[in-house]
Amino acid sequence: MDGSEATVGALVERALTAYASLAELGEEIDDEWSYIQDLTESWRERFEETRAARGSEELAAEIVTAIDLAIVEIGRIQDPHRAIDWLSTFPQVAITALGERP
């Protein structure tokens, strides 16, 4: 991994990509569509605030590893209901790992 992959901005980008896949899977549950839209908009804004404030900041390897492992776990999710659960869990884990308050 080169240094640019270990910045807050790069990690937020990877997190947002994974988060979008969760939202897409969760949207298979029609009754939850509005909830998913509201939740994902809120967390995307929070991720973007963090990227805007700290985007070029280099991160310790263990922070990058922790968030990347959570992203890998997202890739394993196939159940839309579990994806919806992770839509509120993953951002809190990632933002907290970055040293921010969710």
Buried (B, 14 or more C-beta within 10 A) or exposed (E): EEEEEBBBBBBBBBBBEBBEBBBEBBBBBEEBEEBBEEBBEEBBEBBEEBBEEBBEBEBEEEBBEBBBEBBEEBEEBEEBEBBBBBBBEBBEBBBEBBEBEE
